[in-house]
Amino acid sequence: MHDTLITNGHVLTMDADFIDFPNGAVAIKDGKISAVGDLTGHEAAQVIDAKGGLIIPGLINTHCHAAMTLFRGLADDRPLDQFLQTVWAAEAKHITPDTVHIGATLGAAEMALGGVTHFVDMYWHFESTIAAAADIGIGLTTGPVFIAFDGLDGQPWDTRVANAEAAIAKPHNAAHLMLMPHSCYTMDAEKLRTVADMAATHSLPIHIHAAEAPSEMAQVHDIYGKRPVAVMEEAGILAHPTLIAHAVHLDDAEITTLAQRGATVAHNPLSNAKLASGTMRAHDMAQAGIPLSLGTDGPSSGNDLDMWQAMRHASFMNTNATGNAASLPARAIFAMATCGGARAIGLHDSKGSLEVGKDADITVVDMSGLHMFPSFDPYSTLVYTAGRSDVAHVFARGVQVVADKHLTMDISDTITEVHRITRHIR
């Protein structure tokens, strides 16, 4: 007897062979996937009819700053450096553990409604984001943030390192930890080496912004006389599993270096386009063997946490940049949002595909909307047509967090608090 059975859907497993079941089902038991395929005759305590929809792995957002929902739309229509100046000033006045919890709860709820079952978050007071993700019920990878100056959490460097060591030693429920140095332009070489040494001591992966925008490239060159990849290489960052956010401005040699070091990349097409940061060389990186994933970036730079828009923009920006409409086909783009995301954050053994024994992170996409048919290819439909409004059901580690397009938990108090905080920000 299964706990839950999702029936009557087209199952896209996103396994190594991209096996699908046009008339299939997925079963859940104890938070894990217990069966996939033709499950005629199987029984469960709960049965959900997918009504001919697509049953897919939950989406994985590999780079965001969820609590920045509080600053959505505050600093629009300006490039990265000017955007950061405005947002950092607002954060300095309004960011506390409590406000991070409130903003991150809103962000996690937004992601859940959009079919996201796991996200990677880099932000101050990361333990507040852990609590927010637990409140909503979706998975999280996060960890202590490192920056050279005192930062918006008011910690000088020595205190920051000591607090990070203490935080690493604590249990964090179901959250997965990464060390999160902000960037090369906000840290010096010695501090980057400190983070690399900590990664070695604790066997932890690293997540860092790098090669995002022309202004950043200029800053890094002014500080080091080098480009970000060389800085990370010399500091020992790339000697550890490293997820790089953005990676827009890379030359051929740098792409080769990242591939050789086993680094992975979180592509953030929405914020890259909006901030005029440039277009990542996704096709070239894929050809080099770099595992690619998708992120939304923060909801103040990309303005939402919509992975469906991220998929579509990733496809269109790549096609426009390469002049080749087939360079990254729809299935490859959808893989970046699912199995590619799991691989990029080192969780491919437990997430990213619908396979027996993996976490029951499952999204059901409603196919009844007028814009959703005819559907000649399910991957094309998902990438080029579907949107957040088509997400019908979401399960994260076997727990239903979205049912019939509504959250299963009440966040009305969170919304009230967001209104209160944003009145002060305004």
N, C-alpha and C positions, 0 to 999 in steps of 0.2 A: 504493500500500500504506500503510494507516494503522498507527500504532503499536498502538493499542487500539481495539476496537469494543465498545461496550456495547449489547447487543441485547435484543429481546423485552421492551420496557417501554413504559409510558405516559410520553411525554416532555412535560414542562411547560416550555416555553422561557422564560417570563417576559419575553419581548420586549415591544416597545411595543404589539403587538396581542394579546398573550397567546395566541399560536398554540400549539397542542398537537398531538401525534401519538399517538393512542391505541395504535397498534401501531408504535412507532418505535424509533430507535436514535440513538446519538451516537458520533461517531468522534473520535479524538485523534491529533494528529501534532505532534511537537516541542513539546509542552506546550500547544498550542492546540487549540481545537475545529476540526476539519477538515471535518466534515459533520454534518448533523442531519436527521432525518426518516425516510423509507422508504429504508433503505440496503441493500436486497436486492442481493446480488451484490458488495458491497464486501468487501474482505479486509483482515486486520490480523494483526500478529504475535501479539497477545493478544486473545482474544474472551471477554467476560464476559456471561453470560446473566443478565439482570435478573429472569428468572422471573416476568414479569408485574407487577413492581414499578413504582414511580414513579421516573422519572429526572428529577432536579431540579437547579437550580443549587445549588452549595454555599452554606450559610447564612453570613451575615456578622454577626458580633457587634460592634456599633459602640461599645460601652463596657464595658470590664472592667479589672480589676487582677489579672492571672492569678496572680502570685506570692502573692497573699493566700490561696491554697489552704492555706498554712501556718497560717493563723489561722481556718480554717473552724470555726464553732461556738464560738469563744472568747468572743464578746460578744453572745449572743443575748438576745432579749426585753427590748430597751431602745430608746429613740428615737435618732435620728441623733447628737445631740451627746454622749450618754452612750456610745454605741457607739464613736464616734471617740476619745474619751478613753481607753477601754480598749485599743483596737487600736493607737493611736499609741504608747502606752506599751510595748506588747509589741514593736512594730516597732523602736522605738528600741534595744531590747536585742538584737534578733536579725537585723536586716536588714543584709546585706552583698552585694556582687556575687555571691558564690557561692550564698548562700541564695536570692537572687532567681532565679538560674538554675535552681536545683532546684525551687522553687515554681512558676515559670513553665513549666517543662517538664511538670510534673504537670498544670497548667492547660491547656496546649496539647494534651496528650494527651487529656484529658477532652473538650475541645471537638472534637477530630478524631473521636473515637468518637461524638460527637453530631451529626456531619454539618457541622460548621463548617470552612470552608476559608480564612477570613480574619477577623482580629479587630483591634480598636483597643484599645491598651493604654496606660494612664497609670500609671506607677509609677517608683519610684526605680531608679537603675542600669539605665536602659532598654536599654543595650547587652547586658546579660545576658538580657533578654527577647528581643532580636533573636536571640541565639544559641540560646535555647530553642525559638523558633518554627522556626528552621532545622533544629534537631535532629529535631523532629517532622515538619517538612515543610510546614507550613501558612503562609499569608501573614499579614503583620503591618503595621499602621500604628502608629507610636509616635514618641516624640521626647523631648527634654529637658523635665523638669518644673520649673516655677517656683513658688516660694513665698517669702513675705517673710522668714521667719525661717530659721535655718540648715537646718532640715529633717532628715529621718531619714538623709540621706546626708552630713550634717555640713558642707555647703557654705554659707558666707556669701554674701550676694547678689552682690557683685562677682565672686567666684570662680564662682558659678553661671552668671552671664551669660557670662563668658569661656569656661567649659567648654562651654556650649551652642554658642557660636560655633565653637569647635574641633570639636565633634561634628558640627555641620551640614556642615562642610567635608570630613568623612571619607566614604568610600563605606560603604554599609550593606547590601551584598548586595542582596537583593530587597525589603528593608523600605522602606516609604514613610514619610516624615517629616511630623510635625505638631509645632507648638509647643504645650506643654501647661501653661499657667498653671492652678494648681489651682482657684482660685475667687476671687470678689470679697472674701470674708470672710477669706481668708488672704493677701491682697495689698492694697497701697495703690494709689491712682490713678497715682502716678508709675511704679510698677513694672509696672502693667498697660500703661501707655503704652510702656514699654521693650519689652515683648513685642510690642505692636502695631507698633512701629518695626522690630523684628527681622523680623516677618512680611513687612513691606513690602520690606525690604532683600533678603530671600532668597526672596520669592514663595512663602511657605509658609502653609498653612492653620493654624487654631487649634482646639484642643479644650479646653473648660472646663466645670467644674460650675457650674450656676447655677439659682436658684429651685427648689431641691430640697425644702426642708423649712421648716416654720414657724420653727424655731430659727435657721436660716440667714437667712431674711428679716429677722428681728429684729436679728441681728448686723450685717447689711449696712446696715440703716437706722440703727443706732447709730453705725456708722463714718462713713457718707457722708450720712445724711439722705435717702437715695434707695433705690430698688429696684434689683436686679441688672441688669436690662436697661438702665436709664438709666446706670448706672455703666459698663457695657461700651460703650455708645454714646459716652459722653463721652471714654472712654479710647482710642477708635479701634479697639477689638477688632472691632466689627461691620463695620468697613470692609474686612475681609478674609474670605475663606471661613471660616466658624466653625461647628463642630459643638458644640452645647450638650447636655451630659448632664443629663437629668432634666426641666428646664423645667416643673415641676409647677404652680408658683404664678404664673401669668401672667394679667393682665387683658386685655381686648379690645384696648386700645391697644398693649400690649406684643406681642401676637400679630401685630398689623398691622406693627409695627416690624420684627420678625424676618422676616416675609415680604418686606417691602420691601428689607431688607438682604441677602436671599438666604441667611440662616442656615439651618442644618439642625438637626434634633433627634434625639438618641438616647433613646428611651423605655425606661425600666428598671422595668417594672411589678413585678417580684418584690421588689426591695429597697425600692421605694417603699411597697408594701403592708406588707412585714415590719417596716419601721422607722416605720410610721405617718406617712409623709411626705405622703401625699395621693395624689390621682388626677390624672394629666395630662389636659389637655383635648385628647385626640388627634383627635377628630372636628372640633373647631373649628379646630385647626391645619391639618388636612388640607384643610378647606374654604377656609382662607386661602391655601393653596398652599405651605405649608412642607413640604419633603421630610422624611418621617418614616422612622426606622429603629428597630431594636430592639437593646438591650443587656441583658446579664445583671447588670451591675455586678460588684463583686468577690465571690468565693466566701466571703468572711467576712460580707458584708451580705446577699447573696441566698442564700448557702450552696451554690450550685452554679453551673455555667456552662451551664445547660440552655436552649437557645434554643427548644425545643419548649414548655417550661413558660412561657417569656417570651411566646411567641405566644398561648398560651391565656389567660394572665392579662391580656395587653393587650386581648384581645377581651372577656373577661368584665367587666373593670373599666370599660371604656368603655361597654359595654351597660348596666351597672348605674348608672353615673353619668349617662348621657343618657336612660335610660328608652326607648331606641330600639334594638331588636335588630338593625336593619339599618343602623345608622349607620356601622359599619366592618365590612363583610362579610369572610368568610374569605379571599377572594382578596386584598383590600386588606391584611389582616394578614400574609398570606404574602409579599406584595410588600415589606412593611417589612423582612422578614428576608432578602430576596434582592436584587432590583433596587433597592429603596429604600435598602438599606444601601450598595450600591455608589455610588448617586447622592449619598448623604449624605457620603461620604468622598472624593468627587471621582474615583472610579474606574469610573464607569459605562461608559466606553469599553472597558474591559478585563474587567470582572467583573459578576456579578449576573444574567446571563441566559445561556441556551445558544444562542449565535449563532456562526456561523463567524468565526474570527479572534480570538475572545475567549479569555482564559485558560481552560484546561480544568479549571475548578473545578466538580466534579460530585459529587452525592450520589445514591446509589441506595437507595430506601426499600423494604424488604421488606413485601409486602402479605399474607403468608401467616398472620399471627397471627389468632387467633380474634376479637380486638377490631377487626381492620382490615376486616372485611367484614360485610354488603355495603357497597360504596362507591358511592354515587349521585353524589357530586361529589368530585373529587380534592382540591380546595382545602379543603373541609370536613373531609375525612379527615385531611389534614395538620395542620390547625390544632386541631381538636377531638378527635382520636383518637390520632394518631401520637405516638411518643415516641422517646427515644434508643435504646431497645432494638430499634427497627425499622430503624435505619440499618445497611445491609448492606455497602456499599462507598463509599469516599470517595477522590476524586482531587483533588489540589491542584496546579495548574499542570501537569497531566498525569501526575503521579507518584502512584501508589496509596499512600495512607497508612493506609487501613482496607480489609481484605479479609475477607469473610465474618464481619463483626462483630468482628474483632480488629485491633489495631494491627499494622502491618507491621514495626515496630521494637521492640526489647526495651527496656523502661524499668524493669527490675527493680532496677538500681542506683539509679535515681532514687527509687523507692519506699522502698528501704532508707534512703536519706539523709533522706527526708521523716520517716520514723519516728524517726530519730536527732534531727533538729532539733526535732520537736514534743515529744519527751521533755523537752528543755531548756525549751521554751516552757511546758509544763505545770508 
